[in-house]
């Protein structure tokens, strides 16, 4: 496994966990939780952008020229055809949704505990970020499995 794949996965999943933390903190917001959610969301944004760049760099330098042809020639070409294609598009949105969540937290920091609708909106957005990020991890596993099955079918 290429180091960038591991870095991409670790950064993305820790970034997702940061938004899970935001989600939980805003289920019952108070001043301390809102303040903490703002800090954690900023960390999540940074981690998700770092994951975005690590994954993008790997895709441009390794995946397209080395991994993709192996998967497409193997017994599970759908691992690329379905999951990589889906992942490419979802992948583009997650960091920007994270920026939106962080921006809403910062903009409405003082009103969140007074206006439940703001908290609910940020909770839903944070939940969406978490769900999409973990779906990305699942798709990454399927894509990696497609690569491994292609290698194994050539060896055996």
Buried (B, 14 or more C-beta within 10 A) or exposed (E): EEEBBEBBBBBBBBBBBBBBBBBBBBEEBEEEBBEBBBBBBBBBBBBBBBBBBBBBBBBEEBBEEEBBEBBBEBEBBEBBEBBBEEBEEEBEEBBEBBBBBBEBBEEBBEEBBEEEEBBEBBBEBBBBBBEBBBBBEEBBEBBBBBBBBBEEEEEE
